[in-house]
Amino acid sequence: MQNGEIGGAVPDLQHRVGLFINRYMLVLRHEFLPFIATTLRAALRTDQAGNSTFPEFLAASWRAGVVRYDVDLAVCTVAYYGVNGEEYVEAYPAVGLKSATGA
C-alpha cells in the first residue's frame, strides 16, 4: 500500500474505514448498523407522510443500516443498500408534468 491510500490492513474492513497518511496509520472507526428493512420502511412511510425533513429521513435511513441508495428515474425506483450488499427497492409512481400552457 502506498502512502495516502485508503484501505489496507484494517481488520474487518466492511465495518471500519481506514485512512493511511504517510508512514503513520490513522484509523477512523465507525461501526455500521445492521440493515433492517422494516426500520427503513418505517422511515420511508414517515417521510412520505410529510412527518420528517430530508436530514431526518437520512438519519433514520442510516439507523436502519442504509449506507447508500440509487435512484433510477427511468423505472421510478430507489434501491437502498446495506454495508454487506443487502438491498431494498421501493417503486414510485411516474410523475407527469403539465405544459406551460396548462395542457
C-alpha positions in Angstrom: 0.0 0.0 0.0 1.3 3.5 -0.9 1.2 6.5 1.3 -2.3 8.2 1.3 -4.2 5.1 0.0 -7.4 4.1 1.6 -7.9 0.5 2.8 -5.2 -2.0 3.6 -4.6 -4.0 6.7 -7.6 -2.8 8.6 -9.3 -5.7 10.3 -12.9 -6.3 9.4 -12.9 -3.6 6.7 -16.6 -3.9 6.0 -17.2 -2.4 9.4 -14.4 0.1 9.6 -12.9 2.8 7.4 -9.1 3.1 7.3 -7.2 6.1 6.1 -3.4 5.8 5.8 -1.3 9.0 5.8 2.5 9.0 5.2 4.1 6.2 7.3 1.6 6.5 10.1 -1.8 5.0 10.2 -4.8 7.0 11.2 -7.9 4.7 11.5 -11.3 6.4 11.5 -13.7 3.9 13.1 -17.4 3.7 12.6 -19.5 0.7 13.3 -22.1 0.3 10.7 -25.5 -0.7 11.9 -27.2 -3.9 10.6 -29.5 -3.4 7.6 -33.1 -3.7 8.9 -35.7 -3.4 6.1 -38.6 -2.9 8.5 -36.9 0.1 10.1 -36.2 1.5 6.6 -39.8 1.1 5.6 -40.9 2.9 8.7 -38.5 5.8 7.9 -39.9 5.9 4.3 -43.5 6.0 5.4 -42.8 8.7 7.9 -41.1 10.8 5.2 -43.8 10.1 2.6 -46.4 11.3 5.1 -44.5 14.6 5.4 -43.6 13.9 9.0 -39.8 14.3 8.6 -37.3 16.6 7.0 -34.8 15.2 4.5 -32.0 15.3 7.0 -34.2 13.5 9.5 -35.0 10.9 6.8 -31.3 10.4 6.1 -30.6 9.9 9.8 -33.4 7.4 10.1 -32.1 5.6 7.0 -28.6 5.4 8.5 -30.1 4.0 11.7 -31.8 1.3 9.5 -28.4 0.3 8.2 -28.5 2.1 4.8 -25.1 3.1 3.6 -26.1 4.2 0.1 -29.0 4.5 -2.3 -29.5 4.6 -6.0 -32.4 6.5 -7.8 -33.5 5.1 -11.2 -35.7 7.8 -12.8 -36.3 5.7 -15.9 -38.1 2.9 -14.0 -39.2 5.0 -10.9 -37.4 3.1 -8.2 -35.0 3.8 -5.4 -32.7 1.0 -4.2 -31.3 1.2 -0.6 -28.2 -0.8 0.3 -26.6 -2.1 3.5 -22.9 -2.5 4.0 -23.0 -6.2 3.2 -24.9 -5.7 -0.1 -28.4 -6.1 1.4 -31.0 -4.3 -0.8 -34.5 -2.9 -0.5 -36.1 -1.5 -3.6 -39.1 0.9 -3.5 -41.1 1.7 -6.6 -42.7 5.1 -7.1 -45.5 6.1 -9.5 -44.4 8.1 -12.5 -44.9 11.8 -12.3 -46.4 13.8 -15.2 -45.6 17.4 -15.9 -48.1 19.9 -17.3 -47.0 22.1 -20.1 -46.6 25.8 -19.7 -49.9 26.4 -21.5 -51.7 24.2 -18.9 -52.5 21.4 -21.3 
